[in-house]
Amino acid sequence: MNLADNDCVPSRRGAPPMERAETLEMLDQLDSGWSINEEGHLERLFKFKDFARALTFVNNVGAVAEEQNHHPDIYLAWGKCKVEIWTHVINGLTESDFFMAAKSEREFNRLRAAIE
């Protein structure tokens, strides 16, 4: 099963974040563009040919985030979009963060396939 096929589940305050070894193992299941930044959040920069395509991607990921009730930080600029994901309530990573990252990848690949 692809990570994107899993539903995000809410975390409860005080729950422990994933261990570093487990996060690295799950990171290997994502496209190579993803990394864990200095704050310990998942992060990826998606590139587009123009602003309109980047905005479409933001809207698509936003719709998925609403459906999943798991909301990444999204930064939009001309021709690019950075998606940063972590579970705010525990200030760390959970499986759901990796599921949301994979769902973001899926939206990027769908958009790319639709315009090529």
ROBALO-875732 format. One record per residue (C-alpha): residue number from 1; residue in three letters; chain; x, y, z. Coordinates in steps of 0.5 Angstrom, whole numbers, plus 500, padded with zeros to 3 digits. Example, Ala and Ser with C-alpha at 12.3 -4.5 7.8 and 13.67 -1.06 7.14 Angstrom:
n,res,chain,xx,yy,zz
1,ALA,A,525,491,516
2,SER,A,527,498,514
END
This chain:
n,res,chain,xx,yy,zz
1,MET,A,500,500,500
2,ASN,A,502,507,498
3,LEU,A,503,512,504
4,ALA,A,498,516,500
5,ASP,A,493,511,501
6,ASN,A,493,512,508
7,ASP,A,488,517,512
8,CYS,A,491,522,517
9,VAL,A,489,521,524
10,PRO,A,489,526,530
11,SER,A,494,526,535
12,ARG,A,493,527,542
13,ARG,A,497,533,546
14,GLY,A,502,529,550
15,ALA,A,503,524,545
16,PRO,A,511,522,543
17,PRO,A,513,524,536
18,MET,A,516,519,532
19,GLU,A,523,516,534
20,ARG,A,529,519,529
21,ALA,A,530,512,526
22,GLU,A,523,511,524
23,THR,A,522,518,521
24,LEU,A,528,516,517
25,GLU,A,525,510,515
26,MET,A,519,513,513
27,LEU,A,523,519,509
28,ASP,A,525,513,504
29,GLN,A,518,512,502
30,LEU,A,517,519,500
31,ASP,A,520,522,493
32,SER,A,527,524,494
33,GLY,A,525,531,494
34,TRP,A,523,531,501
35,SER,A,528,532,507
36,ILE,A,527,533,515
37,ASN,A,529,541,516
38,GLU,A,533,544,522
39,GLU,A,526,544,526
40,GLY,A,525,537,525
41,HIS,A,519,538,520
42,LEU,A,518,535,513
43,GLU,A,519,539,508
44,ARG,A,519,540,500
45,LEU,A,520,545,495
46,PHE,A,516,544,489
47,LYS,A,517,547,482
48,PHE,A,512,550,477
49,LYS,A,513,553,470
50,ASP,A,509,559,472
51,PHE,A,505,562,478
52,ALA,A,498,559,476
53,ARG,A,500,552,476
54,ALA,A,503,553,483
55,LEU,A,497,556,485
56,THR,A,493,550,483
57,PHE,A,497,546,487
58,VAL,A,496,550,493
59,ASN,A,489,549,492
60,ASN,A,489,542,491
61,VAL,A,493,540,497
62,GLY,A,489,545,501
63,ALA,A,483,541,499
64,VAL,A,486,534,501
65,ALA,A,489,538,508
66,GLU,A,482,540,509
67,GLU,A,479,533,508
68,GLN,A,484,529,512
69,ASN,A,484,535,517
70,HIS,A,492,535,517
71,HIS,A,494,542,515
72,PRO,A,501,543,512
73,ASP,A,504,550,512
74,ILE,A,504,552,505
75,TYR,A,509,558,502
76,LEU,A,507,560,495
77,ALA,A,511,564,490
78,TRP,A,512,565,483
79,GLY,A,513,558,480
80,LYS,A,514,555,486
81,CYS,A,511,552,493
82,LYS,A,514,550,499
83,VAL,A,510,545,503
84,GLU,A,512,544,511
85,ILE,A,509,539,515
86,TRP,A,509,537,522
87,THR,A,504,535,528
88,HIS,A,503,542,531
89,VAL,A,500,539,537
90,ILE,A,506,535,539
91,ASN,A,511,539,535
92,GLY,A,514,533,532
93,LEU,A,513,528,526
94,THR,A,508,523,526
95,GLU,A,506,517,521
96,SER,A,500,522,519
97,ASP,A,505,527,517
98,PHE,A,508,522,512
99,PHE,A,501,520,509
100,MET,A,500,528,508
101,ALA,A,507,529,505
102,ALA,A,505,523,500
103,LYS,A,498,526,499
104,SER,A,502,532,497
105,GLU,A,506,528,492
106,ARG,A,500,525,489
107,GLU,A,497,532,488
108,PHE,A,504,534,484
109,ASN,A,504,528,480
110,ARG,A,497,529,478
111,LEU,A,498,536,476
112,ARG,A,504,535,472
113,ALA,A,501,529,468
114,ALA,A,495,533,467
115,ILE,A,499,539,464
116,GLU,A,504,535,460
END
